Amino acid sequence: MKKILYILAGLFVIQFAGNPLYAAVGDLINIQLGNGRTYTNGAAINDVSGQYWNKFTYTEDDNADLFYSNNTLSTAKLTYAVDASVNLNISNIVMNSTDRNLFSGYLIIDQNSSEFILQGLDAGTYDLYVYSQVASNNSSSLQFTANGVSGSLTNNGTLTSLVEGANYLKTSVVVSDAGTLAISIAGNSQINGIQLLQTSTAPEPASMVLLGVGGVLAAAAKLRRKPGDVSDAVS
């Protein structure tokens, strides 16, 4: 029995050395939609300069690579079917200088709904941030569903800073082992950007198998040991 346990321990070492039990928590993907000015701040998450934003319009190719906020390549890709028009530059934006570039361009979803699909994500939970504000005194509305979680925003374009529940919304979503996050945008919506922050991870399947086998063997060893048996202690 001891030899089996030693072998199992070796498998654990190999598994953990080759593939960590958990992926990194805190990975952040920023997506700027529309063809406005380039944005490099953090919006509602760690609002500091120098962050990388993946910038897309509806004319971009599908299956596009996504980069993390530190400009390193992620395993995720963006596929989207957008029935939309692109507003190139919004005039008279009243947002402050820090975040105005995020709202300088946006996608207008026409009557038909559209869908953004992020594939290749690590399984786990994520904080999803969506942003929507257009030019001053123009009504902006957004309705979306992300992996079964719904949200909506409405404002008249006069907000000068980020206000949760007005020009951005934060919600929690779960990504399964399939690694897919599907964000469906309702018709007649406007959207400026998306942020996705990983907050927890799910154990890798192979690691879970090893954990299960280890538990079974440990239980079997305990059952085989008779009361008063000290062979393990003296061997």
N, C-alpha and C positions, 0 to 999 in steps of 0.2 A: 504493500500500500504506500509505503514511504517513497518508493521509487516512482510510482505513478504521480504522487504529489509533487516530487521534485521535477518531473517532466512537465507537469502542468505549470509550475512556477516558471520554468524556462520559456514556455510558450507565452506566458504573460509578459515576460521581459522582451521577447522578440516582438510581440504585438505592439507594446507601448513604445518601443524604440522606433519601429517602422511607421506606425500610425498612432498618433496621440488619441487617447480615449475621447477627447473633446476637441472640437474645432475652436478657433479663436472667438471669444466674445468681445464685442466692441467694434467689429468691422462695420464700416459705414460706407454706403453707396449713395452718391448724390446724382440726381438726374435733372437737368435743366431743359425744359420743353419750350418749343418755339424758337424763333431766330432773332432774339433780342441781343442785348449786350452780354458779354461773357461775365459770369459771376464766379468769384473765388472765395466767398465767405462761407460761413457755416449755417446760415439761416437760424432755425430754432435750436440747433445742436452745436454746442461749442462754437459760438459765433466769432470765429477768429479768421483772419485773412490767410490765404495760401492753400485753401482746400481745393481739391480737384473735383470738378463737376462734369459728368458725362452730358454733353450737349446734343440734343436730338431734335430734328423736325420730322414731320410725317413723311418726308421724302427720303429719309435715311433707309439704308438697306436693313432688312430683317436679320435677326440672329447676330446682332452687333455685340462685340465684347464690352463688358462693363469694368471700369476701374474703381478701386477704393478711393476714399478721400485723400489718401497719401500718394495717389498716382501710381499705385502698384496694381497689376492686372489681377482681377478676381476670377473665380471659376464661373461666374454668372454671365448670362447673355440676355439681351433684350429683344424680344420679338413683339411686334405690335401691328394691329390692323386698325388704322385710324381713319375714320371718315371725317376729315377735319380740314379747316383752312388755317393758314399760319399768319399771324399778325407780326410783321417784321419788327417794327419799333413802335411802342406805345408812347404817344405824346402826353404831356402834362401829368406824368406820374408824380404823386405827392409823397411817395415813400421816401424815407431818409436816405442819405448817401450810402450807408452801410449795406442796405439790402435792396436798394432800388433796381439794381441790375438783374436780380432774380425775377422781378416782375416786369422787366422791360420787353419781354416777349412771352407769348403764350399760345397755346393751341385752343382754337374754338372748335368744340365738337358739334357737328351739325345735328340734324334731327335723329340720325341713327346713332346708336351707342357704339363705342369703340372699346378696344381692350389692349392693355399692356400686359405682356407676359414675361416675367423674369424666370429664367430656367437655370439650373445648376447651382442653386443656393444650398447652403448647409441646412440640414433639418434643425428645427428649433423654433424659438419665439423671436419676434422682431417688433420694434417700434416703427410704425409707418407714419410718416409725416407727408401731408399733401398741402399744396399752396395754391391759392386762387385769389387774385385781385387784378382788375384791369384798370383802365384809365379813370381819372377822377370823374365822378358823377355818372359813370356808366355802371349799370347793375352787373354784378358778377355772381354767378351761382355755379355750384359744383355738386353733383351727386355721384357717388361711386360705391362699389362693393369690391372688397379685397378678401379672397378666400373665405367668403361667407360673412364678413364683417362689413357693415354699411356705415356711411357717413355723408354729411352734407355741409356746405358752406354757403353763406350769402352775405354780400356787402355791396356798398355803393361806390367803392373806389376811393374814398376819402381818408382811409386810415393811413397814418404817417409812420407806423411801426408795426411790427409783428404782434398780432393779437390772436391768441389761441381761441378757436371757435368762431372766429370772424374771417380772417384771411389765411389761416392755416389750421389744420386739424391733426391731432396726434391720436393714434389708435394702436392697439396691439393685435398682431396677426400671428398665426401658427403656420409654419411650413413643414410639411410632412417629409418622409424619406424620399418622396419623388422629387423634392427640391424645386417646386414650382410655386410662384406667387402670381395669381391672375388678378389684375386690377381692371374691373369693368367700369367705364365712364359712361354715364347716361347722356342722352342727347341734350342739346342746348346747354352744354356745360363749358366752362373755361378752366384751364389748368395751367399753372406756371412751372411747377416743379414737384419732385418727389424725393424724399430721403428715406432710406431703409437702414436701420441700426439693429444689429444682432444683439439680443439681450440674454439669450440662453441657448444651449445646444442640446441635442439628443445624442446618447451614446451610439457609437458606430455598431452596426449589427454584429460584426465579427467579435467585437469586444464583449457584447452582451452574451454571445454564445459561450465564450470562455468563462465569463462570470457565472453563468448558469452551470456549466460543467464543474467548475470549481466548487460551487455550493453542493452539488450532488455528491461529489467525491468526499468532501469534508463530512457530510452527513453520514455517508456510508462508513467512513472510517470510525466515526463516533459510535455507530450502532454495532460494529464488529468488536469493539473493545469491550470486554467483559468487566464487570465490577472487580476491582482488585488487581486487574491486569496491569503490570508495570513494565511490560516488555519494551514499550516505546521509550520509557524513561531510562532504561539501562542499556538499550541497544546502541 
